[in-house]
Amino acid sequence: MAKAANSGKLDGALSAEDKAIFVEYLRHEGYLKKDLSYKGTDGRGWIVNPGAGLDPGPGKEAELFGFSDVLNSELWKYFASVTNHEMQWTMFQPVGGMDQIARGFERHMGHLIKFNMEVEQIRQSDHGVTVSCLDTKTGKRSQVSADYVVCTIPLPVLHQIDTDFSDDFKEAITGVSYALVNKTGLQMKRRFWRRITGSMAVTSRRSRMALLAIT
């Protein structure tokens, strides 16, 4: 794209000033040299990591992938995911794991939280919402009423609960299919993934993507 713009092939759509700015943008975004060639960056990977002194010294950069190899890898399909609302940079991980968020609520609001409560029924009215629950430990049933309810029950579970939602809403809940995810625990001799930039790996297998947990 940068070379096409620089050779005049986009003159019909861009003014001379716009073309110059556009090429500079592509140079900056694509880490291109002044001649619009790509020689790689120090963040794309190393065979030998750089360090102080003569050993390892400046290190040795990994070889560049061929343009055809990059296209055929289909890695470019996943670049847009980091711009989605739920996948924005920078994402942080709570110290001790993601469950520390829930435990934080427990520490500050524990007296309001009821554990081991299975939701059996949800009923709405002009005055509020009533949720019927079953204590899975004692077998005792109870009801909780409030002005509003924030429901975070996964849709495949919610559609099995007795509710008075509209037919269209129930149909929408039933029609949602979640992505199939497989969580596998592997123990390695060394934590090689600590040297990987990011925590996502793309594969040509049917799974397409693997998320690496840093533990």
Secondary structure, 3 states (H helix, E strand, C coil): CHHHHHCCCCCCCCCHHHHHHHHHHHHHHCCECCCCCECCCCCCCEEECCCCCCCCCCCEECCCCCHHHHHHHCHHHHHHHHHCHHHCCCCCCCCCCCHHHHHHHHHHHHHHCCCCEEEEEEEEECCEEEEEEEECCCCCEEEEEECCCCCCCCHHHHCCCEECCCHHHHHHHHHCCCCCCCCCCCCCCCCHHHHCCCCEEECCCCCCEEECCCC
